[in-house]
Amino acid sequence: MFELQNQDCLVALDQLRDASVDLVIADPPYRLGKDYGNESDKLTPTVFLAWMEQWLLKTIPKIKATGSLYLFATWQHSPEIFSFLKRHMLMVNEIIWDRRVPSMGGTTRKFSSVHDNIGFFAKQAGYYFDLDPVRVPYDSITKKARTRSLFVGKKWLEVGYNPKDVWSISRLHRIHRERQNHPTQKPLELIERMIKSSCPMDGLVLDPFAGSGTTLEAAIKNGRRAVGFEMNPVYCQLIHNRLTSTTRKSQQGHLY
Ligand SMILES: C[S@@+](CC[C@H](N)C(=O)[O-])C[C@H]1O[C@@H](n2cnc3c(N)ncnc32)[C@H](O)[C@@H]1O
């Protein structure tokens, strides 16, 4: 079940009930000058940071006491934004998303940047978190190497290890099967890990910057409810088309 509103999140957030959201996944414009059919990625640094604080202050009260928030950012602005958020929420992790960018040319005056910074914040210490659905299976070589009696029958060897805070997941190249017509679409695998670990079944996920609808699709696919806001009507239509096919495929019982 999902709801999508073609609105500026600053307006739409006011309509949400306080303490109603289990998980916020927010992937706002990074201030990289991308064309989202609006000027949202072209703000000056000062205006950008003030705007970030404005929508975050509207978002935080919507989160339940057990809820949490994942915020995508770049290294250029994450220090200021995460410091600001630490005054209002509990910082749990900084996740580094390694986009697995292949070797490339580009500037020779600095190192090539190939990661995004994701801040994971909770409303308070008793936040919901379930590691089991996102454990990483051990490969057969590691399992074989742990055959000493000390390890035999150990649960952790069977259920997999705790995911680390560096997530190496390929960005979506142009011909990827998930790819939609949106410049900064995130991979489902990345968003699904957040949802499975940080939102209870049937819980509510909020995405204030829905883009191509990745969060909404990941939520539906995993039995969570979702609400999304997106300013650009063309992207809203894209999301509707994407989710219609997801829902239909899901009902047929062979989504992927
Ligand atoms: C980085 S993209 C999100 C991409 C998305 N996570 C995905 O996987 O497709 C940011 C989106 O936020 C939208 N946007 C920018 N400012 C907004 C605002 N104030 N309210 C709602 N949407 C906004 C842009 O149009 C853009 O589609």
The ligand as an SDF file (V2000), in Angstrom:
LIG
                    3D

 27 29  0  0  0  0  0  0  0  0999 V2000
   18.2890   12.5130   -5.4490 C   0  0  0  0  0  0  0  0  0  0  0  0
   16.7210   12.4850   -6.1860 S   0  0  0  0  0  0  0  0  0  0  0  0
   15.9330   11.0940   -5.4160 C   0  0  0  0  0  0  0  0  0  0  0  0
   16.2060    9.8050   -6.1310 C   0  0  0  0  0  0  0  0  0  0  0  0
   15.4980    8.6060   -5.5440 C   0  0  0  0  0  0  0  0  0  0  0  0
   16.0740    8.2160   -4.2730 N   0  0  0  0  0  0  0  0  0  0  0  0
   15.5210    7.4160   -6.4990 C   0  0  0  0  0  0  0  0  0  0  0  0
   16.0960    6.3570   -6.1690 O   0  0  0  0  0  0  0  0  0  0  0  0
   15.0000    7.5430   -7.5900 O   0  0  0  0  0  0  0  0  0  0  0  0
   15.9460   13.8620   -5.4450 C   0  0  0  0  0  0  0  0  0  0  0  0
   14.5240   14.1270   -5.9330 C   0  0  0  0  0  0  0  0  0  0  0  0
   13.9250   15.1040   -5.0710 O   0  0  0  0  0  0  0  0  0  0  0  0
   13.0370   15.9250   -5.8250 C   0  0  0  0  0  0  0  0  0  0  0  0
   12.8570   17.1650   -5.0420 N   0  0  0  0  0  0  0  0  0  0  0  0
   13.7120   18.1960   -4.9130 C   0  0  0  0  0  0  0  0  0  0  0  0
   13.2450   19.1140   -4.0410 N   0  0  0  0  0  0  0  0  0  0  0  0
   12.0680   18.6210   -3.5840 C   0  0  0  0  0  0  0  0  0  0  0  0
   11.1040   19.1040   -2.6460 C   0  0  0  0  0  0  0  0  0  0  0  0
   11.2720   20.2440   -1.9940 N   0  0  0  0  0  0  0  0  0  0  0  0
   10.0190   18.3420   -2.3930 N   0  0  0  0  0  0  0  0  0  0  0  0
    9.8170   17.1520   -3.0500 C   0  0  0  0  0  0  0  0  0  0  0  0
   10.6880   16.6670   -3.9670 N   0  0  0  0  0  0  0  0  0  0  0  0
   11.8030   17.3900   -4.2290 C   0  0  0  0  0  0  0  0  0  0  0  0
   13.7470   16.0900   -7.1670 C   0  0  0  0  0  0  0  0  0  0  0  0
   12.8320   16.4410   -8.1840 O   0  0  0  0  0  0  0  0  0  0  0  0
   14.4080   14.7080   -7.3480 C   0  0  0  0  0  0  0  0  0  0  0  0
   13.5970   13.8490   -8.1270 O   0  0  0  0  0  0  0  0  0  0  0  0
  1  2  1  0
  2  3  1  0
  2 10  1  0
  3  4  1  0
  4  5  1  0
  5  6  1  0
  5  7  1  0
  7  8  2  0
  7  9  1  0
 10 11  1  0
 11 12  1  0
 11 26  1  0
 12 13  1  0
 13 14  1  0
 13 24  1  0
 14 15  1  0
 14 23  1  0
 15 16  2  0
 16 17  1  0
 17 18  1  0
 17 23  2  0
 18 19  1  0
 18 20  2  0
 20 21  1  0
 21 22  2  0
 22 23  1  0
 24 25  1  0
 24 26  1  0
 26 27  1  0
M  CHG  2   2   1   9  -1
M  END
$$$$
